[in-house]
Amino acid sequence: MLYRMLLLALSEFASEGVAFDFHGAEAPPEMAAVGLFFILFVLLGMFICLAMAVALTVIPLWIICKKAGVSPYISLLILVPGVNMAFYWILALINWPNLKTERPDPNLPGNHPVH
């Protein structure tokens, strides 16, 4: 299938004036191997870039959610398109459980205000 896709792409170049002489309908096997290698190289590069983008966004948000006292699994919502922008607003506007401070009981010793 990839071989046919490469032949179709190369025939498009040939129709635009780029000269490819195949002496028939088939491209040389070396051309197919080079095309396949190029496609695999591009796919590998895209996978590496995607993995880096995920690591650079999910890991810091995982740590922020843990420090905020929110379940860190919520940081995986950043991977859902559309939800990712709303996630920052939700995280900024919710009450963080770790930041809740209770007023000390004034009747306990040591909790008297200093005048």
C-alpha positions in Angstrom: 0.0 0.0 0.0 2.8 2.4 0.9 4.5 1.5 -2.4 1.4 2.5 -4.3 1.1 5.7 -2.4 4.7 6.6 -3.2 4.1 5.8 -6.9 1.1 8.1 -6.9 3.1 10.9 -5.2 5.9 10.5 -7.6 3.5 10.5 -10.6 2.2 13.9 -9.3 5.7 15.3 -9.4 6.1 13.9 -12.9 3.0 15.6 -14.0 4.3 18.9 -12.7 7.4 18.7 -14.9 9.8 16.9 -12.6 11.4 14.2 -14.6 11.2 10.6 -13.2 12.1 7.9 -15.7 10.7 4.6 -14.5 10.6 2.8 -17.9 7.1 1.7 -17.1 4.6 2.0 -14.3 6.8 0.9 -11.4 9.5 2.8 -9.5 12.8 1.2 -8.8 12.9 -0.7 -5.5 15.5 1.7 -4.1 13.1 4.5 -4.5 10.5 2.7 -2.5 13.0 1.8 0.2 14.0 5.5 0.5 10.4 6.6 0.7 9.6 4.0 3.3 12.6 5.0 5.4 11.6 8.7 5.1 8.0 8.0 6.2 9.2 6.0 9.2 11.7 8.7 10.1 9.0 11.4 10.0 6.6 9.2 12.1 9.3 8.5 14.7 10.1 12.2 14.9 6.5 13.1 15.3 6.1 10.5 18.1 9.2 11.8 19.9 7.8 15.4 19.7 4.4 14.3 21.0 6.0 12.4 23.9 8.0 15.4 24.8 5.0 17.7 24.7 3.0 15.4 26.9 5.9 15.1 29.4 6.4 18.8 29.5 2.7 19.5 30.2 1.4 16.6 32.2 4.2 16.1 34.7 4.3 19.7 36.0 0.5 19.8 36.2 0.6 16.5 38.1 2.9 18.1 40.7 0.8 21.2 40.9 -2.4 19.2 41.5 -0.6 17.1 44.2 0.5 20.3 46.0 -2.9 21.8 45.7 -4.5 18.8 47.3 -6.5 17.8 44.2 -6.3 14.4 42.7 -3.2 14.4 40.4 -5.1 12.2 37.9 -7.1 15.2 36.9 -3.9 16.6 35.2 -4.5 14.0 32.5 -7.5 16.1 31.3 -4.9 18.4 29.8 -4.6 15.8 27.0 -8.2 16.2 25.9 -8.6 18.9 23.2 -10.9 21.7 24.3 -10.8 20.6 28.0 -7.2 21.6 28.3 -7.8 25.4 28.2 -10.8 25.1 30.6 -8.6 23.0 32.9 -6.3 25.9 33.7 -9.3 28.1 34.6 -10.9 25.4 36.8 -7.6 24.8 38.6 -7.1 28.5 39.2 -10.7 29.1 40.5 -11.4 26.1 42.7 -10.7 26.1 46.4 -7.5 24.2 46.9 -7.9 21.8 49.9 -4.3 22.3 51.0 -4.8 26.1 51.3 -7.8 25.9 53.6 -6.9 27.3 57.0 -9.3 27.0 59.9 -9.5 29.8 62.4 -7.9 28.8 65.7 -10.1 28.5 68.7 -9.6 31.6 70.8 -10.3 29.6 74.0 -7.3 27.4 73.6 -4.1 28.4 75.4 -1.6 30.2 73.2 -4.2 31.4 70.7 -4.8 34.8 72.3 -4.1 37.8 70.1 -1.1 40.0 71.0 -2.0 43.6 72.0 
